[in-house]
Amino acid sequence: MDTNITQDILGILAGTLTTVSFLPQVIKTYRSRNAAHLSLGMFLLFTLGVFLWLLYGVSLGKLPMIIANGVTLVLAGSLLFAKFMFKQSK
């Protein structure tokens, strides 16, 4: 098998698994309308990091990296949005 194809398959598989891993958290947060359990600092840093990975993937022209980080950026961004929108009263 061609090395580039093998690398792309590996990248697609890794990207799919790490991206899909966010879905349960996004679903739980939006169903409960509660984001108190999410660390704001962690998600700010993570979202910035994913954005930079996306830019890196674009600079390399690596479609698996671009797609995975683009979708992950949307999911992580939606959790950041929830953190600000679902303020819990004390």
PERAHU-V889796 format. One record per residue. N is the residue number from 1. RES is the residue in one small letter. BURIAL is b if it has 9 or more other C-alpha atoms within 8 Angstrom, else e. D_CENTER is the distance of its C-alpha to the mean C-alpha in Angstrom with 2 decimals. Layout:
n: (N N)
res: (RES RES)
burial: (BURIAL BURIAL)
d_center: (D_CENTER D_CENTER)
This chain:
n: (1 2 3 4 5 6 7 8 9 10 11 12 13 14 15 16 17 18 19 20 21 22 23 24 25 26 27 28 29 30 31 32 33 34 35 36 37 38 39 40 41 42 43 44 45 46 47 48 49 50 51 52 53 54 55 56 57 58 59 60 61 62 63 64 65 66 67 68 69 70 71 72 73 74 75 76 77 78 79 80 81 82 83 84 85 86 87 88 89 90)
res: (m d t n i t q d i l g i l a g t l t t v s f l p q v i k t y r s r n a a h l s l g m f l l f t l g v f l w l l y g v s l g k l p m i i a n g v t l v l a g s l l f a k f m f k q s k)
burial: (e e e e e b e b e e b b e e b b e e b e e b b e e b e e b b e e e b b b e e e e e e b b e b b e e b b e b b b e b b e e e b e b b b b b b b b b b e b b b b b b e b b e e b b e e e)
d_center: (29.99 28.95 26.83 24.49 23.97 23.37 20.78 19.00 19.18 17.84 14.89 14.23 14.68 12.48 9.56 10.35 10.73 7.69 5.53 8.45 8.66 6.59 9.23 12.13 11.01 10.30 13.59 15.46 14.74 15.82 18.71 20.04 19.40 19.06 16.43 18.98 17.48 14.26 14.87 14.72 15.20 12.49 9.78 11.60 11.72 8.20 7.16 10.28 9.66 6.63 9.07 11.80 10.49 10.27 13.78 14.92 14.12 15.97 18.77 19.21 19.00 16.87 15.62 13.55 11.60 11.49 10.41 7.64 6.15 7.38 5.98 2.20 4.35 6.32 5.03 4.67 7.64 9.29 9.50 10.97 13.18 14.28 15.16 17.49 18.79 19.63 21.96 24.08 27.77 29.64)
